[in-house]
Amino acid sequence: MNNKDINFLNNIKESCTICNGKGYSLREEDSHLLFEDCACVKTILYKGNLLISGIPARYIDWDISKLTEEFKKTNKESGAYDYIINYIDNIKQNIIEGISFWMASPPGLAKSSISSYIIKQAITCGYNGCYCTMAKLVSQKFKDIDDEESFINEVVYKADIIVIEEFEKVYLKEESSFLNHKYYEIISDFYDAKKAIILTSNKTKKEIYKTLPSYIIDRLETIDYIPICGKSGRIN
């Protein structure tokens, strides 16, 4: 975690009106004073786990109920909203079966919020989650190529469900390039391990497929494609 995340967690304790920032309370039992963790400590531990998974702090407290009625209506007609809700309602089974999907839309239509919420639900159910960008994954793949205790091996591959944001924002060269190989290796490893993956992109499938080699497209065709519709603008 970075300093911003640590400050975010510290603020939970410092602003607690129950323990007044101490993190504990005292109670008397059989003439003895006992120290007890305040409820804010449990909150810190839970939200700390969410931050460790990579979920940005801005999405930690976001709830699916915050989607606007306009968003729900528009995406209900396309089937996208019902797909997302069904995925959340059946999160355990989807993780066990490695069910993956790809959300595509212009920026500002809650893809990051929704995918963060799904990771939160998975962690609440006792699973390990990981939230990152494809650019970071590819970069770490190169950086940790000979490190068995790398971010890729210890965090990503051990996660039960993985969000890969902006997976189209990696410039792939000719089909035989080493970069293409590492990109494909990531997608293929998750596919072979039956990992539940949520991909997000700001471009449509048709646009992205024009930039990808056929062997990567072949893997992506095994993932449900869910285009998100509506007006541009952040969903609070």
C-alpha positions as CSV (number, residue, x, y, z in Angstrom):
1,M,0.0,0.0,0.0
2,N,1.1,3.6,-0.7
3,N,1.1,6.5,1.8
4,K,-2.3,7.7,0.4
5,D,-3.9,4.3,1.3
6,I,-2.3,4.3,4.8
7,N,-3.6,7.8,5.4
8,F,-7.0,6.6,4.3
9,L,-7.0,3.8,6.8
10,N,-5.6,5.9,9.6
11,N,-8.4,8.4,9.1
12,I,-11.0,5.7,9.8
13,K,-9.5,5.3,13.4
14,E,-8.9,9.0,14.0
15,S,-12.4,9.9,13.0
16,C,-14.0,7.2,15.1
17,T,-16.5,8.6,17.6
18,I,-16.6,5.4,19.6
19,C,-13.0,5.1,20.7
20,N,-11.9,8.7,19.8
21,G,-9.0,7.5,17.7
22,K,-7.5,5.1,20.3
23,G,-8.5,1.9,18.4
24,Y,-9.7,0.1,21.6
25,S,-12.1,0.3,24.4
26,L,-12.1,-0.8,28.1
27,R,-14.7,-2.9,29.8
28,E,-14.9,-4.3,33.3
29,E,-15.5,-8.0,33.8
30,D,-15.1,-9.7,37.2
31,S,-13.3,-6.7,38.6
32,H,-10.8,-6.8,35.8
33,L,-10.4,-4.2,33.0
34,L,-10.3,-5.8,29.6
35,F,-9.0,-4.2,26.4
36,E,-11.2,-4.7,23.3
37,D,-10.6,-3.7,19.7
38,C,-13.0,-1.0,18.6
39,A,-15.3,-1.7,15.7
40,C,-13.2,0.7,13.7
41,V,-10.2,-1.7,13.8
42,K,-12.3,-4.4,12.1
43,T,-13.3,-1.9,9.5
44,I,-9.6,-1.0,9.0
45,L,-8.6,-4.7,8.6
46,Y,-11.4,-5.3,6.1
47,K,-10.7,-2.1,4.0
48,G,-7.0,-2.8,4.3
49,N,-7.5,-6.2,2.6
50,L,-9.5,-4.5,-0.1
51,L,-6.6,-2.0,-0.7
52,I,-4.1,-4.8,-0.8
53,S,-6.1,-6.4,-3.5
54,G,-5.5,-3.3,-5.6
55,I,-8.9,-1.7,-5.4
56,P,-8.4,2.1,-5.6
57,A,-9.5,3.9,-2.3
58,R,-12.1,5.9,-4.2
59,Y,-14.1,2.7,-4.9
60,I,-13.8,1.1,-1.5
61,D,-17.1,2.4,-0.2
62,W,-19.0,2.4,-3.5
63,D,-22.1,0.2,-3.6
64,I,-24.0,-1.2,-6.6
65,S,-27.1,0.5,-5.3
66,K,-25.5,3.8,-6.3
67,L,-26.1,3.1,-10.0
68,T,-28.5,5.6,-11.4
69,E,-32.0,4.6,-12.5
70,E,-31.1,5.9,-16.0
71,F,-28.1,3.5,-16.1
72,K,-30.2,0.6,-14.9
73,K,-33.0,1.3,-17.4
74,T,-30.6,1.7,-20.4
75,N,-28.5,-1.4,-19.6
76,K,-31.5,-3.5,-18.6
77,E,-32.8,-3.2,-22.2
78,S,-29.5,-4.5,-23.5
79,G,-29.2,-7.2,-20.9
80,A,-26.0,-5.9,-19.4
81,Y,-27.4,-4.8,-16.1
82,D,-29.1,-8.2,-15.5
83,Y,-25.9,-10.0,-16.4
84,I,-23.9,-8.0,-13.9
85,I,-26.4,-8.4,-11.1
86,N,-26.7,-12.1,-11.8
87,Y,-22.9,-12.4,-11.7
88,I,-22.8,-10.7,-8.3
89,D,-25.7,-12.8,-6.9
90,N,-23.8,-16.0,-8.0
91,I,-20.3,-14.8,-7.2
92,K,-19.2,-18.1,-5.5
93,Q,-20.3,-20.3,-8.3
94,N,-18.8,-18.0,-10.9
95,I,-15.5,-18.1,-9.2
96,I,-15.5,-21.9,-8.8
97,E,-16.4,-22.3,-12.5
98,G,-14.0,-19.6,-13.7
99,I,-16.7,-17.5,-15.4
100,S,-15.3,-14.4,-16.9
101,F,-16.6,-11.4,-18.7
102,W,-15.6,-8.2,-20.5
103,M,-17.2,-4.8,-19.9
104,A,-16.7,-2.2,-22.7
105,S,-17.8,1.4,-22.8
106,P,-16.5,4.9,-23.1
107,P,-14.9,6.3,-20.0
108,G,-17.3,7.3,-17.1
109,L,-19.9,4.6,-17.2
110,A,-19.0,2.9,-13.9
111,K,-16.9,0.0,-15.2
112,S,-14.3,0.5,-12.5
113,S,-16.9,1.0,-9.8
114,I,-18.7,-2.2,-10.8
115,S,-15.6,-4.4,-11.1
116,S,-14.3,-3.1,-7.7
117,Y,-17.7,-3.9,-6.1
118,I,-17.5,-7.5,-7.5
119,I,-14.0,-7.9,-6.0
120,K,-15.3,-6.6,-2.7
121,Q,-18.1,-9.2,-2.7
122,A,-15.6,-12.0,-3.5
123,I,-13.4,-10.9,-0.6
124,T,-16.4,-10.8,1.7
125,C,-17.1,-14.4,0.7
126,G,-13.6,-15.4,1.7
127,Y,-11.9,-15.4,-1.7
128,N,-8.7,-13.6,-2.8
129,G,-9.1,-10.8,-5.3
130,C,-6.7,-8.7,-7.5
131,Y,-7.4,-5.5,-9.2
132,C,-4.9,-4.1,-11.7
133,T,-4.3,-2.7,-15.2
134,M,-3.1,-4.8,-18.1
135,A,-0.2,-2.3,-18.5
136,K,0.9,-3.1,-14.9
137,L,0.6,-6.8,-15.5
138,V,2.7,-6.8,-18.6
139,S,5.3,-4.5,-17.0
140,Q,5.5,-6.8,-13.9
141,K,5.8,-9.8,-16.2
142,F,8.9,-8.4,-17.7
143,K,10.3,-7.1,-14.4
144,D,9.8,-10.3,-12.4
145,I,10.6,-12.7,-15.1
146,D,13.0,-14.8,-12.9
147,D,11.4,-14.0,-9.5
148,E,9.3,-16.8,-8.1
149,E,8.0,-14.6,-5.3
150,S,7.0,-11.8,-7.7
151,F,3.8,-9.7,-7.7
152,I,2.6,-11.8,-10.6
153,N,3.1,-15.1,-8.8
154,E,2.3,-14.1,-5.2
155,V,-0.7,-11.8,-5.8
156,V,-2.1,-12.2,-9.2
157,Y,-1.8,-15.9,-9.9
158,K,-3.0,-16.8,-6.3
159,A,-6.1,-14.6,-6.6
160,D,-9.4,-16.4,-7.2
161,I,-10.9,-13.5,-9.2
162,I,-9.0,-10.8,-11.1
163,V,-10.0,-7.5,-12.6
164,I,-7.9,-6.3,-15.5
165,E,-8.6,-2.7,-16.3
166,E,-7.9,-1.1,-19.7
167,F,-6.7,-4.3,-21.2
168,E,-6.5,-2.7,-24.6
169,K,-4.0,0.0,-23.5
170,V,-0.9,-2.1,-24.3
171,Y,0.7,-1.4,-27.7
172,L,1.2,-4.8,-29.3
173,K,3.7,-4.9,-32.2
174,E,4.1,-7.6,-34.8
175,E,2.7,-11.1,-33.9
176,S,6.2,-12.6,-33.2
177,S,7.2,-9.9,-30.7
178,F,8.2,-10.7,-27.1
179,L,5.7,-8.2,-25.8
180,N,2.9,-10.0,-27.6
181,H,4.1,-13.3,-26.2
182,K,4.0,-12.0,-22.6
183,Y,0.5,-10.4,-23.1
184,Y,-0.8,-13.7,-24.5
185,E,0.9,-15.7,-21.7
186,I,-1.1,-13.7,-19.1
187,I,-4.4,-14.2,-20.8
188,S,-3.6,-17.9,-21.5
189,D,-2.4,-18.6,-18.0
190,F,-5.7,-17.3,-16.5
191,Y,-7.7,-19.3,-19.1
192,D,-5.8,-22.5,-18.4
193,A,-6.2,-22.1,-14.7
194,K,-10.0,-21.4,-15.0
195,K,-9.6,-18.0,-13.3
196,A,-12.6,-15.8,-13.1
197,I,-11.5,-12.6,-14.9
198,I,-13.2,-9.3,-15.4
199,L,-11.8,-7.3,-18.3
200,T,-12.6,-3.6,-18.9
201,S,-12.0,-1.5,-22.0
202,N,-12.8,1.9,-23.3
203,K,-13.1,0.5,-26.8
204,T,-15.5,-2.0,-28.4
205,K,-14.7,-5.5,-29.3
206,K,-14.8,-4.6,-33.0
207,E,-12.3,-1.8,-32.5
208,I,-9.9,-3.8,-30.3
209,Y,-9.9,-6.9,-32.5
210,K,-8.5,-4.8,-35.3
211,T,-5.3,-4.3,-33.2
212,L,-4.9,-7.9,-31.9
213,P,-3.3,-11.0,-33.4
214,S,-5.6,-13.9,-34.0
215,Y,-4.2,-16.1,-31.3
216,I,-5.1,-13.5,-28.6
217,I,-8.6,-13.0,-30.2
218,D,-9.1,-16.7,-29.9
219,R,-8.7,-16.6,-26.1
220,L,-10.9,-13.5,-25.8
221,E,-13.7,-15.2,-27.7
222,T,-14.1,-17.5,-24.6
223,I,-15.1,-14.6,-22.5
224,D,-18.7,-13.1,-22.3
225,Y,-18.8,-9.6,-23.9
226,I,-20.9,-7.1,-22.1
227,P,-21.1,-3.6,-23.7
228,I,-22.2,-0.9,-21.3
229,C,-24.5,1.8,-22.7
230,G,-25.6,5.3,-21.7
231,K,-24.4,8.9,-21.5
232,S,-20.8,9.7,-20.5
233,G,-20.5,10.9,-17.0
234,R,-19.4,9.4,-13.7
235,I,-22.0,7.4,-11.8
236,N,-21.9,8.5,-8.2
